[in-house]
């Protein structure tokens, strides 16, 4: 897990780019290096997790191929055996580059993981970049004329190189959706690299998409086997691996299968899930850490994060995850998190039940059931839904949540954990699970309440109280936190959105 920065055919000085790289030092405190190849800049910050030996430092070079890589390809050991790779290290870094040398862009089809990759071929002058299927790892890009490209892991680094203007449409997207979509960011000179795409010499190409056509539900045994394998792959590490444990269904299942030494939860004195995490931990007997946050700390930390990030936060609990993960770092450099389970098993029961009954997807219905801010902006909704496939409202909502909505949650967990030099891994976002679940029948996938396949399979492994617990979100008392800014004309969520947009 690392931070990357690359600049091709630009006139930026190496010192300017090195200074930008330094702004992401939390992403890779263990080693930093940068180089110029044919005048092109490749910079890397390393958080050492696999093969702690310096031989796996980056930029990584084999012959005339130069690579910087952020993320993890979990199945690297299997790739070595299956493809007959000759390796000199014990890291996935070398495997990624060897696979690219052997298969070109087709190597992406073999990777199971989260990644942002940039490779420069010094012989052919090819510029290649890629992002994982679901967009777990971030990468931004700046495009100018004369084949000028900059790629980087964080907005703050991109803006330090060249400051942009606030993108009006991106700002409107945030007010309506609590995130930006379709490549937009809060700035007009930087875009998000699209998930499931690779870049080659100025052109973007999609290499994966989600097939939502109807399919038969898998057996409980097949689903259990695949989830356990997804967790097993994400256990691979040369540093300690912990788990978040809120006492909710998703984090409890992960923790019971992983069996870590340390688990973590966070909350306010007046609003938390500590009782549930304590109950869930009774059968685990981990060292459970319950971190308390107060309202003043929440606001002060939020302001600091906005300044450090140089872009809005997605959801209020991003601040809590950061404050919790600061403590996580004392014991764990890797932590498992439950993002993606609600998208897989339709935990947002209100909107999925509405979509099933609605048949056709109306903007008004989507606005009422999904959107966060109170302002009306159908142009933003049209844009967000324009390229969403599906023959009915349920198929469209299923795709939207898995491919679009999930992006905001993945940004949240990556931003908040990497700011603490901790790698978060998300087993429920294993693309094989996503493919297995897509298109399965409503009555099986959700059941009478929500997540019934998980409840059925793991009853007996995790406590019944957790299985039967009423679903709640990650609690943040926005109304009391923003009480000085709230009145009859502004909701707590609007106050949160305006808090984030104030610097912009």
C-alpha positions in Angstrom: 0.0 0.0 0.0 1.5 3.2 -1.1 1.2 6.7 -2.6 2.1 7.3 -6.3 2.8 10.3 -8.4 3.7 10.3 -12.1 4.1 13.1 -14.6 4.6 12.6 -18.4 5.7 15.2 -20.9 5.2 18.0 -18.4 7.3 21.1 -17.7 7.0 20.7 -13.9 10.3 20.6 -12.1 11.4 17.6 -10.2 11.5 19.7 -7.0 7.9 20.7 -7.5 6.8 17.1 -8.0 8.9 15.9 -5.1 7.2 18.5 -2.9 3.8 17.2 -4.1 4.9 13.6 -3.3 5.9 14.7 0.2 2.3 15.8 0.9 1.3 12.2 0.7 4.0 10.9 3.1 1.3 9.3 5.4 0.5 6.9 2.5 4.1 5.5 2.6 6.2 6.4 5.6 8.6 3.5 5.2 10.5 4.5 2.0 10.4 7.3 -0.6 12.0 7.5 -4.0 11.5 9.3 -7.3 13.2 9.2 -10.6 13.3 10.8 -14.0 13.1 8.5 -17.0 13.3 10.2 -20.4 12.4 13.3 -18.5 9.2 11.7 -17.1 8.7 11.6 -13.4 7.9 8.5 -11.3 7.5 9.0 -7.5 6.6 6.4 -4.9 6.0 6.3 -1.1 6.0 2.8 0.4 4.0 1.4 3.3 5.7 -1.9 3.7 3.3 -4.8 4.1 4.5 -7.6 1.8 8.2 -8.5 1.6 9.6 -5.9 4.0 13.0 -6.2 2.3 14.2 -3.0 0.4 14.4 -5.2 -2.7 10.7 -4.5 -3.2 11.0 -0.7 -3.0 9.7 1.3 -5.9 9.9 2.6 -8.6 10.3 -1.0 -9.6 12.4 -1.7 -12.7 12.7 -4.8 -14.9 14.7 -4.2 -18.0 13.2 -1.2 -19.7 9.9 -1.3 -17.8 9.5 1.2 -14.9 6.5 0.8 -12.5 4.9 2.5 -9.5 2.1 0.6 -7.9 -0.4 1.4 -5.1 -2.4 -1.5 -3.6 -2.4 -5.2 -3.3 -2.8 -8.1 -5.7 -3.8 -10.7 -3.2 -3.5 -13.7 -5.5 0.1 -13.0 -6.4 1.3 -16.4 -5.1 -1.2 -18.3 -7.3 -0.1 -16.1 -10.3 3.5 -17.1 -9.8 2.6 -20.8 -10.0 0.0 -20.6 -12.7 2.0 -18.4 -15.1 5.4 -19.8 -14.4 6.9 -16.5 -13.3 10.5 -16.3 -12.2 10.6 -14.0 -9.2 13.4 -12.6 -7.1 11.3 -11.1 -4.3 8.4 -12.1 -2.1 6.1 -9.3 -3.0 3.2 -8.7 -5.3 4.9 -5.7 -6.8 7.3 -7.8 -8.9 4.4 -10.1 -9.9 2.4 -7.2 -11.2 5.2 -6.0 -13.5 6.1 -9.5 -14.7 2.4 -10.1 -15.6 2.3 -6.9 -17.5 5.5 -7.7 -19.4 4.0 -11.1 -20.3 0.4 -10.2 -21.1 0.2 -6.4 -21.6 -3.2 -4.9 -20.5 -4.6 -8.4 -20.4 -2.8 -9.0 -17.2 -5.6 -7.1 -15.4 -8.0 -10.0 -16.1 -5.9 -12.2 -13.8 -5.6 -9.8 -10.8 -7.7 -10.1 -7.7 -7.1 -7.0 -5.6 -7.1 -3.3 -5.3 -4.7 -1.3 -7.3 -3.6 1.8 -9.1 -0.7 1.1 -11.5 1.5 3.3 -13.7 4.1 1.7 -16.0 6.4 3.4 -18.5 8.1 1.4 -21.2 11.3 3.1 -21.9 11.8 1.2 -25.2 8.5 1.9 -26.8 7.7 5.1 -24.8 4.3 3.6 -23.9 2.5 5.1 -20.9 0.2 2.6 -19.2 -2.0 3.1 -16.1 -4.8 1.1 -14.6 -7.3 1.0 -11.7 -9.0 -2.0 -10.1 -12.4 -3.2 -11.1 -14.5 -1.6 -8.3 -12.3 1.5 -7.7 -11.0 0.5 -4.2 -7.7 2.4 -4.7 -7.8 6.0 -5.8 -6.0 7.7 -8.6 -6.5 11.1 -10.1 -5.3 12.5 -13.3 -4.6 15.8 -15.0 -4.7 16.1 -18.8 -3.3 18.9 -20.9 -2.3 19.2 -24.6 0.9 17.8 -26.0 0.3 14.4 -24.4 0.8 15.9 -20.9 -0.4 13.7 -18.1 -0.1 13.7 -14.4 -1.4 10.8 -12.2 -1.5 10.8 -8.4 -3.0 9.2 -5.4 -4.4 12.3 -3.6 -6.0 15.6 -4.6 -3.8 17.6 -2.3 -0.7 16.5 -4.2 -2.4 17.3 -7.6 -3.4 20.8 -6.5 0.0 21.6 -5.1 1.4 21.1 -8.6 -1.1 23.3 -10.2 -4.1 24.9 -8.5 -7.4 24.5 -10.2 -10.7 26.3 -9.9 -13.7 24.9 -8.2 -15.8 22.8 -10.6 -19.3 24.1 -10.4 -20.9 20.9 -11.5 -18.7 18.8 -9.2 -19.8 21.0 -6.3 -23.5 20.5 -7.3 -23.0 16.8 -7.4 -21.5 16.8 -3.9 -24.5 18.8 -2.5 -26.9 16.3 -4.1 -25.1 12.9 -3.8 -22.5 13.5 -1.1 -19.9 12.6 -3.6 -18.8 13.4 -7.2 -19.5 11.0 -10.0 -18.6 10.4 -13.7 -15.0 11.5 -13.3 -15.8 14.9 -11.8 -13.9 16.2 -8.7 -14.3 19.4 -6.8 -11.7 21.0 -9.1 -11.9 21.7 -12.9 -8.3 20.6 -13.7 -8.3 17.2 -12.1 -10.5 14.1 -12.8 -11.0 10.7 -11.2 -9.4 7.9 -13.1 -12.4 5.6 -13.9 -12.6 2.3 -12.1 -12.3 -0.9 -14.3 -10.3 1.0 -16.9 -6.8 1.1 -18.2 -5.1 4.0 -19.9 -2.7 3.6 -22.8 -1.0 6.5 -24.5 -3.8 9.0 -24.1 -6.9 6.7 -24.3 -9.0 5.1 -21.7 -10.4 1.6 -22.2 -12.8 -0.4 -20.0 -11.6 -3.9 -19.2 -14.4 -5.0 -16.9 -18.1 -4.4 -16.3 -20.7 -5.9 -14.1 -23.2 -8.3 -15.8 -26.5 -7.8 -14.1 -28.5 -10.2 -16.2 -30.6 -12.6 -14.2 -28.9 -15.7 -12.8 -29.6 -18.6 -10.4 -28.6 -18.0 -6.8 -25.5 -19.8 -5.6 -25.6 -22.5 -3.0 -24.9 -21.5 0.6 -21.8 -23.7 0.5 -20.5 -21.9 -2.6 -21.1 -18.4 -1.1 -19.5 -19.4 2.2 -16.5 -20.9 0.5 -15.9 -17.8 -1.7 -16.3 -15.3 1.2 -13.9 -17.3 3.3 -11.4 -17.4 0.4 -11.8 -13.6 0.0 -10.9 -13.1 3.7 -8.1 -15.7 3.5 -6.5 -13.8 0.6 -6.7 -10.6 2.5 -5.0 -12.1 5.5 -1.8 -12.3 3.5 0.6 -9.8 5.1 4.0 -9.6 6.7 2.6 -7.2 9.3 -0.2 -7.7 11.8 -3.8 -7.7 10.5 -6.7 -6.5 12.7 -10.4 -6.0 12.1 -13.1 -3.4 12.7 -15.8 -4.8 15.0 -18.9 -2.6 15.4 -21.1 -5.4 16.4 -23.0 -5.2 13.2 -23.5 -8.2 11.0 -20.8 -7.5 8.4 -17.9 -6.7 10.7 -18.8 -9.5 13.1 -18.7 -12.1 10.3 -15.4 -10.8 9.0 -13.9 -10.9 12.5 -15.2 -14.4 13.4 -13.6 -15.8 10.2 -10.4 -13.8 10.4 -9.9 -14.3 14.2 -7.5 -11.4 14.7 -5.7 -10.5 17.9 -7.1 -7.0 17.9 -10.5 -5.5 17.0 -11.6 -1.9 16.9 -14.7 0.2 17.2 -15.5 3.9 17.7 -18.3 6.1 18.8 -19.5 9.0 20.9 -20.2 8.8 24.7 -23.9 9.4 24.0 -24.1 7.4 20.7 -22.1 4.3 20.0 -22.2 0.6 19.4 -20.0 -0.4 22.3 -22.6 -2.8 23.8 -22.9 -4.6 20.5 -19.2 -4.9 19.9 -18.7 -6.2 23.4 -21.4 -8.8 22.9 -19.9 -9.8 19.5 -16.4 -10.1 21.0 -17.6 -12.6 23.7 -17.1 -15.5 21.3 -13.9 -14.1 19.9 -12.0 -12.9 22.9 -9.9 -10.5 21.0 -8.4 -7.4 22.5 -11.3 -5.1 21.7 -10.5 -1.4 21.6 -13.4 1.0 22.0 -12.4 4.6 21.0 -14.5 7.5 22.3 -14.8 10.7 20.4 -16.4 14.0 21.5 -18.2 16.6 19.4 -15.4 19.2 19.7 -12.8 16.6 18.5 -15.1 15.6 15.7 -15.4 19.2 14.4 -11.8 20.1 14.8 -10.6 16.9 13.2 -13.1 17.4 10.3 -11.6 20.9 9.6 -8.1 19.5 9.7 -9.0 16.7 7.3 -10.6 19.0 4.9 -7.4 21.2 4.8 -5.2 18.1 4.5 -7.3 16.4 1.9 -8.1 19.5 -0.2 -11.5 18.1 -1.1 -14.8 17.4 0.7 -15.3 14.4 3.0 -17.9 11.9 1.8 -19.8 10.8 4.9 -19.7 12.0 8.5 -18.3 8.8 9.9 -15.2 9.3 7.8 -13.9 11.4 10.7 -14.7 8.7 13.2 -12.9 6.1 11.0 -9.8 8.3 10.9 -9.8 8.9 14.7 -10.2 5.2 15.3 -7.5 4.2 12.8 -5.0 6.6 14.5 -5.2 4.2 17.4 -5.3 1.1 15.2 -1.8 2.0 14.0 -0.4 1.2 17.4 -1.1 -2.5 16.8 -2.1 -3.1 13.2 -0.9 -1.8 9.8 -3.6 -3.8 8.0 -7.3 -3.8 9.0 -10.3 -5.6 7.5 -13.5 -3.5 7.0 -17.0 -4.5 6.0 -17.6 -2.0 3.1 -19.5 -3.6 0.2 -21.8 -6.0 2.1 -24.8 -3.7 1.9 -24.3 -3.4 -1.9 -24.0 -7.2 -2.2 -26.9 -8.2 0.0 -29.1 -5.1 -0.4 -28.8 -3.9 3.1 -30.4 -0.6 2.1 -33.8 -2.4 2.3 -35.9 0.8 1.9 -34.7 1.8 -1.5 -34.4 -1.8 -2.8 -37.9 -2.7 -1.8 -39.1 0.6 -3.4 -37.2 -0.3 -6.6 -38.7 -3.7 -6.8 -42.2 -2.3 -6.6 -41.6 0.8 -8.7 -40.7 -1.1 -12.0 -39.5 2.1 -13.7 -36.9 4.4 -12.1 -38.2 7.9 -11.7 -36.0 10.9 -10.7 -38.5 11.9 -8.1 -38.5 8.5 -6.5 -34.7 8.2 -6.6 -34.4 11.7 -5.1 -36.7 10.9 -2.2 -35.3 7.4 -1.4 -31.6 8.0 -2.0 -30.4 11.6 -2.0 -28.9 13.4 1.0 -29.1 17.2 0.6 -32.5 18.9 0.5 -31.7 21.0 -2.6 -33.3 19.9 -5.9 -31.1 19.3 -8.9 -32.5 16.9 -11.5 -29.6 17.7 -13.9 -27.2 16.1 -11.4 -29.5 13.1 -11.0 -29.9 12.7 -14.8 -26.1 12.7 -15.1 -25.5 10.2 -12.4 -28.1 7.7 -13.8 -27.5 8.3 -17.5 -25.2 5.4 -18.2 -26.7 3.0 -15.6 -27.8 -0.2 -17.4 -30.9 -2.3 -16.5 -34.3 -3.2 -17.8 -36.2 -2.1 -14.7 -35.8 0.0 -11.6 -34.4 -2.8 -9.5 -31.6 -3.7 -11.9 -30.7 0.0 -12.3 -30.6 0.5 -8.5 -28.6 -2.7 -8.0 -26.0 -1.6 -10.6 -25.9 2.0 -9.3 -25.2 0.9 -5.7 -22.5 -1.6 -6.6 -20.7 0.5 -9.2 -21.5 4.2 -8.3 -22.6 4.5 -4.7 -19.9 2.2 -3.4 -17.3 4.5 -4.7 -18.1 7.1 -2.0 -17.7 4.5 0.7 -14.4 3.2 -0.7 -13.1 6.8 -0.9 -14.1 7.2 2.8 -12.3 4.1 4.0 -9.1 4.7 1.9 -8.8 8.3 2.8 -9.3 7.9 6.5 -7.1 4.9 6.9 -4.2 5.9 4.7 -4.1 9.2 6.5 -3.0 7.0 9.4 -0.6 4.9 7.4 -2.9 1.9 7.7 -4.1 -0.3 4.9 -7.8 -1.2 4.9 -8.9 -4.3 3.0 -12.5 -4.9 2.0 -13.3 -8.7 1.4 -16.9 -8.0 0.4 -15.6 -6.0 -2.6 -13.8 -9.1 -4.0 -14.9 -8.9 -7.6 -15.7 -12.6 -7.6 -18.3 -12.1 -4.9 -19.7 -9.1 -6.8 -20.0 -11.2 -9.9 -21.6 -14.1 -8.0 -24.3 -12.0 -6.4 -25.2 -9.8 -9.4 -28.5 -10.7 -11.0 -29.6 -13.2 -8.3 -33.3 -13.2 -7.4 -34.6 -10.5 -5.0 -36.3 -13.0 -2.7 -33.1 -14.9 -2.2 -30.7 -12.0 -2.1 -32.6 -9.8 0.3 -35.2 -12.1 1.8 -38.0 -10.8 4.0 -35.7 -8.4 5.8 -32.2 -7.9 4.5 -29.0 -10.0 4.1 -30.8 -13.2 4.7 -28.1 -15.4 3.0 -25.5 -14.1 5.5 -27.9 -14.5 8.4 -28.7 -18.1 7.4 -25.1 -19.2 6.6 -23.4 -17.7 9.7 -26.1 -18.4 12.4 -24.2 -20.6 14.8 -20.9 -18.9 14.0 -21.7 -15.4 15.3 -24.1 -14.6 18.2 -27.8 -14.8 17.5 -28.2 -11.3 18.9 -26.0 -9.9 16.1 -27.9 -12.0 13.5 -31.3 -10.7 14.7 -30.2 -7.2 15.4 -32.1 -4.4 13.7 -29.9 -2.7 11.1 -28.6 0.8 11.9 -26.1 3.0 10.1 -22.8 4.1 11.4 -24.1 6.5 14.1 -23.1 10.2 14.1 -25.2 12.7 16.1 -25.2 15.4 13.4 -28.1 17.3 14.8 -26.4 18.0 18.1 -22.9 18.5 16.5 -24.3 21.2 14.2 -27.0 22.5 16.5 -25.6 26.1 16.3 -25.9 26.0 12.5 -29.3 24.2 12.3 -32.7 25.7 12.4 -36.1 25.0 10.7 -34.6 25.9 7.3 -31.6 23.6 7.3 -31.3 19.9 8.1 -28.4 18.3 9.9 -27.3 16.7 6.6 -27.4 20.0 4.8 -25.3 21.4 7.7 -22.7 18.6 7.1 -22.6 19.3 3.4 -22.1 23.0 3.9 -19.4 22.3 6.5 -17.5 20.4 3.8 -18.1 22.9 1.1 -17.1 26.0 3.1 -13.4 25.8 2.2 -14.3 25.6 -1.5 
